[in-house]
Amino acid sequence: MTPQEAQSHVPNSPSTDLARRPVAAFFDLDKTIIATSSAFAFGKEFMNKGLISKQEALELYLAKTSYMFTGLSSEQMDTTRDQLTNMVAGWSVAEVRRITDETMHNVVTPAIYSEARELIKFHKAAGHQVIIISASASHLVEPIAVELGISRIAATELEVVDGRFTGNIVSYLKGDAKADAITELAEANGYDLANSYAYSDSATDIPMLEKVGHPVAVNPDRAMKKHALDNSWEIRTFKHPEPLIHTPNAKEVGIGAGVIAGITAIAVGGLWVAHKLRDGRPA
């Protein structure tokens, strides 16, 4: 990225940055900082280490494919949450940490958007507090935060008993819960939300972005883009690196939107078949 390109991806510093109260920059994680889903990214590694079966790994891959093409609705996020928490029940926390730490640079680091890195550096240089706020489990968010030099996160918390995940959720940071977390962080740390920033791709995070004076829609889904346009929010496109599952441009490969929709349908249908097979029912 050239200096000129880098400059185009940093926000303008408001004249009130010199105010006494600290400014925060809240970053969603999936499709905002990284070009994939942190919940799905380590699936292959968990299979290689024997934590999940090949069938479960297939389900994760197909779910990830669908997510990369079309995103997840609020209801789909809840379904995925339940599937993943059931899957990890009984897993050793220490083993999960070891696997994620060992494979972080091969699995997730290449998926971090260079534009996101640039923004994080900008906010740090401006003296802003940078926080990752994510619906993903904190155990998956933490190594990514370390990679980016971010010391504070707010994420979904899973229950741990005797060093193992129980499959229960202590707190689920989605939608309004993210907005509540921002409010709590602001009250605890004195953040000036009117001069703070928030970045996300998903319409489920609209309540979070509405909490700050500088909301930014990054790689927005359809509903987020409409809301951003209707409310004159800034919209940014991060594309370095390209998403790990790339939706082809029709001009590039000479196919229309119908074929792309067909690929998506195959991915979603494959996930349905995988569930049928797992449950022992004919597809």
C-alpha positions as CSV (number, residue, x, y, z in Angstrom):
1,M,0.0,0.0,0.0
2,T,1.4,3.4,-1.0
3,P,1.5,6.3,1.5
4,Q,-1.2,8.0,-0.6
5,E,-3.4,4.8,-0.3
6,A,-2.8,4.5,3.4
7,Q,-3.7,8.1,3.9
8,S,-7.1,7.5,2.1
9,H,-7.9,4.9,4.7
10,V,-7.4,7.0,7.9
11,P,-10.2,9.2,9.2
12,N,-9.8,12.9,9.6
13,S,-9.0,13.9,13.2
14,P,-11.9,16.0,14.6
15,S,-10.9,19.4,16.0
16,T,-12.2,18.2,19.4
17,D,-9.6,15.5,19.7
18,L,-7.9,17.7,22.2
19,A,-10.8,17.4,24.6
20,R,-10.0,16.0,28.0
21,R,-12.0,12.9,27.8
22,P,-10.4,10.0,26.0
23,V,-11.5,8.9,22.5
24,A,-12.1,5.2,21.7
25,A,-12.2,3.3,18.4
26,F,-14.4,0.2,18.6
27,F,-13.7,-2.5,15.9
28,D,-15.9,-5.4,15.0
29,L,-13.7,-8.4,14.1
30,D,-15.2,-10.7,11.4
31,K,-15.2,-9.1,7.9
32,T,-14.0,-5.8,9.5
33,I,-10.5,-6.6,10.8
34,I,-10.2,-10.0,9.2
35,A,-11.5,-11.3,5.9
36,T,-13.1,-14.3,7.4
37,S,-14.9,-15.6,10.5
38,S,-12.8,-16.2,13.6
39,A,-15.4,-18.8,14.7
40,F,-14.8,-20.8,11.6
41,A,-11.1,-20.1,10.9
42,F,-9.6,-22.7,13.1
43,G,-11.9,-25.6,12.1
44,K,-9.2,-27.4,10.1
45,E,-6.7,-27.1,12.9
46,F,-9.2,-28.4,15.5
47,M,-9.8,-31.4,13.2
48,N,-6.1,-32.0,12.7
49,K,-5.7,-32.1,16.5
50,G,-8.6,-34.5,17.0
51,L,-11.0,-32.1,18.6
52,I,-13.6,-32.4,15.9
53,S,-14.5,-35.0,13.4
54,K,-14.2,-34.7,9.6
55,Q,-18.0,-34.4,9.5
56,E,-18.0,-31.5,11.9
57,A,-15.1,-29.9,10.0
58,L,-17.1,-30.2,6.8
59,E,-20.1,-28.5,8.5
60,L,-17.8,-25.7,9.6
61,Y,-16.4,-25.3,6.1
62,L,-19.8,-25.1,4.5
63,A,-21.1,-22.7,7.1
64,K,-18.0,-20.5,6.5
65,T,-18.6,-20.6,2.8
66,S,-22.2,-19.5,3.2
67,Y,-21.1,-16.8,5.7
68,M,-18.5,-15.4,3.3
69,F,-21.0,-15.2,0.4
70,T,-24.1,-13.9,2.2
71,G,-23.3,-13.2,5.8
72,L,-25.5,-14.3,8.7
73,S,-28.8,-13.0,9.8
74,S,-29.4,-12.5,13.5
75,E,-31.3,-15.8,13.7
76,Q,-28.5,-17.6,11.8
77,M,-25.9,-16.1,14.2
78,D,-27.9,-17.6,17.1
79,T,-28.0,-21.0,15.4
80,T,-24.3,-21.0,14.7
81,R,-23.6,-19.9,18.3
82,D,-25.6,-22.9,19.6
83,Q,-23.9,-25.3,17.2
84,L,-20.4,-24.1,18.1
85,T,-21.0,-24.0,21.8
86,N,-22.3,-27.6,21.7
87,M,-19.3,-28.6,19.7
88,V,-16.7,-27.2,22.2
89,A,-18.4,-28.7,25.3
90,G,-15.7,-30.6,27.2
91,W,-12.8,-29.2,25.3
92,S,-9.7,-28.2,27.3
93,V,-9.2,-24.4,27.4
94,A,-5.4,-24.9,27.5
95,E,-5.5,-27.1,24.4
96,V,-7.6,-24.6,22.5
97,R,-5.2,-21.8,23.5
98,R,-2.2,-23.8,22.4
99,I,-3.8,-24.6,19.0
100,T,-4.9,-21.1,18.3
101,D,-1.5,-19.7,19.4
102,E,0.4,-22.2,17.3
103,T,-1.6,-21.7,14.1
104,M,-2.5,-18.0,14.4
105,H,0.1,-16.9,11.9
106,N,-0.8,-19.5,9.3
107,V,-4.6,-19.3,9.7
108,V,-5.6,-15.8,10.7
109,T,-2.7,-13.4,10.2
110,P,-2.9,-13.6,6.4
111,A,-6.6,-12.7,6.6
112,I,-6.1,-9.4,8.4
113,Y,-7.0,-6.5,6.2
114,S,-4.0,-4.1,5.7
115,E,-6.5,-1.2,5.8
116,A,-7.6,-2.3,9.3
117,R,-4.0,-2.5,10.4
118,E,-3.5,1.0,9.1
119,L,-6.6,2.4,10.9
120,I,-5.6,0.7,14.2
121,K,-2.1,2.3,13.9
122,F,-3.7,5.7,13.1
123,H,-6.0,5.5,16.2
124,K,-3.1,4.5,18.4
125,A,-0.9,7.3,17.1
126,A,-3.8,9.7,17.8
127,G,-3.9,8.5,21.4
128,H,-7.2,6.8,21.0
129,Q,-8.1,3.6,22.9
130,V,-8.6,0.8,20.5
131,I,-11.0,-2.0,21.4
132,I,-12.1,-5.1,19.6
133,I,-15.8,-5.8,20.3
134,S,-16.9,-9.1,18.9
135,A,-19.6,-11.8,19.1
136,S,-16.9,-14.4,18.7
137,A,-15.6,-16.2,21.8
138,S,-12.9,-14.3,23.7
139,H,-10.6,-17.3,23.5
140,L,-10.5,-16.8,19.7
141,V,-10.4,-13.0,19.8
142,E,-7.5,-12.7,22.2
143,P,-4.7,-14.0,20.0
144,I,-5.9,-11.7,17.2
145,A,-5.8,-8.8,19.6
146,V,-2.3,-9.7,20.6
147,E,-1.2,-9.9,17.0
148,L,-2.5,-6.3,16.5
149,G,-1.1,-5.0,19.7
150,I,-4.6,-4.3,21.2
151,S,-4.9,-4.8,24.9
152,R,-8.6,-4.5,25.4
153,I,-11.4,-6.6,24.0
154,A,-15.1,-7.2,24.6
155,A,-16.3,-10.5,23.4
156,T,-18.6,-13.5,24.0
157,E,-17.6,-15.3,27.2
158,L,-17.9,-19.1,27.5
159,E,-18.4,-20.9,30.8
160,V,-15.3,-22.8,32.0
161,V,-15.3,-25.3,34.8
162,D,-12.1,-27.2,35.9
163,G,-10.3,-25.9,32.8
164,R,-12.9,-27.1,30.3
165,F,-15.7,-25.5,28.3
166,T,-19.1,-26.5,29.6
167,G,-21.0,-25.5,26.4
168,N,-22.8,-22.8,28.3
169,I,-22.5,-19.1,27.5
170,V,-21.9,-16.5,30.2
171,S,-22.4,-13.5,28.0
172,Y,-23.3,-13.2,24.3
173,L,-22.1,-10.0,22.6
174,K,-24.4,-9.5,19.7
175,G,-26.6,-6.6,18.6
176,D,-27.8,-4.6,21.5
177,A,-25.4,-6.4,23.8
178,K,-22.5,-4.7,21.9
179,A,-24.1,-1.3,22.3
180,D,-24.5,-2.0,26.0
181,A,-20.9,-3.1,26.3
182,I,-19.8,0.2,24.7
183,T,-21.9,2.1,27.2
184,E,-20.3,0.2,30.1
185,L,-16.8,0.7,28.7
186,A,-17.5,4.4,28.3
187,E,-18.8,4.8,31.8
188,A,-15.9,2.8,33.3
189,N,-13.2,4.6,31.3
190,G,-14.7,8.1,30.7
191,Y,-14.7,7.7,26.9
192,D,-16.1,10.6,24.9
193,L,-18.5,8.7,22.7
194,A,-19.5,11.8,20.7
195,N,-15.9,11.9,19.4
196,S,-15.3,8.2,19.3
197,Y,-15.4,5.8,16.3
198,A,-17.0,2.4,15.5
199,Y,-16.4,0.1,12.6
200,S,-18.5,-2.9,11.4
201,D,-19.8,-4.7,8.4
202,S,-23.1,-6.1,9.7
203,A,-26.5,-4.7,10.2
204,T,-26.7,-6.5,13.5
205,D,-24.1,-4.0,14.7
206,I,-26.1,-0.9,13.9
207,P,-26.9,-0.3,17.6
208,M,-23.2,-0.4,18.3
209,L,-22.4,2.2,15.6
210,E,-25.2,4.4,16.7
211,K,-23.4,4.9,20.1
212,V,-20.6,6.9,18.6
213,G,-20.1,10.2,16.8
214,H,-18.1,8.6,14.0
215,P,-19.8,5.4,12.8
216,V,-18.2,3.7,9.8
217,A,-19.7,0.9,7.7
218,V,-16.8,-1.4,6.5
219,N,-17.6,-3.8,3.7
220,P,-21.2,-3.5,4.6
221,D,-23.9,-6.1,4.0
222,R,-27.0,-4.9,2.2
223,A,-28.9,-3.8,5.2
224,M,-25.9,-2.0,6.8
225,K,-25.2,-0.2,3.5
226,K,-28.8,1.0,3.2
227,H,-28.8,2.2,6.8
228,A,-25.4,3.9,6.3
229,L,-26.6,5.7,3.2
230,D,-29.9,6.8,4.8
231,N,-28.0,8.2,7.8
232,S,-25.0,9.7,5.9
233,W,-22.5,7.4,7.6
234,E,-19.1,6.9,6.1
235,I,-18.7,3.7,4.1
236,R,-15.3,2.1,3.5
237,T,-14.2,-0.9,1.4
238,F,-11.3,-3.0,2.8
239,K,-9.9,-5.4,0.2
240,H,-6.3,-6.2,1.0
241,P,-6.2,-9.1,1.5
242,E,-9.1,-10.4,-0.6
243,P,-11.6,-12.5,1.4
244,L,-10.4,-16.1,1.7
245,I,-13.5,-17.2,-0.2
246,H,-13.8,-14.8,-3.0
247,T,-17.1,-14.0,-4.8
248,P,-16.1,-13.6,-8.5
249,N,-16.9,-10.4,-10.3
250,A,-19.2,-11.3,-13.3
251,K,-17.0,-9.1,-15.6
252,E,-13.9,-11.1,-14.5
253,V,-15.2,-14.5,-15.3
254,G,-18.0,-13.8,-17.7
255,I,-20.8,-15.2,-15.6
256,G,-23.9,-13.5,-14.2
257,A,-25.3,-13.1,-10.7
258,G,-27.5,-16.2,-11.2
259,V,-24.4,-18.5,-11.3
260,I,-23.0,-16.8,-8.1
261,A,-26.4,-17.3,-6.5
262,G,-26.3,-20.9,-7.5
263,I,-22.9,-21.4,-5.9
264,T,-24.2,-19.9,-2.7
265,A,-27.3,-22.2,-2.9
266,I,-24.9,-25.2,-3.2
267,A,-23.0,-24.2,-0.2
268,V,-26.1,-23.7,1.9
269,G,-27.6,-26.9,0.6
270,G,-24.4,-28.8,1.4
271,L,-24.6,-27.6,5.0
272,W,-28.2,-28.9,5.2
273,V,-27.1,-32.3,3.8
274,A,-24.3,-32.4,6.3
275,H,-26.7,-31.9,9.1
276,K,-29.0,-34.7,7.7
277,L,-26.0,-37.1,7.5
278,R,-24.9,-36.3,11.0
279,D,-28.4,-36.9,12.4
280,G,-28.6,-40.3,10.6
281,R,-31.5,-39.1,8.4
282,P,-31.6,-39.5,4.6
283,A,-31.0,-36.3,2.7
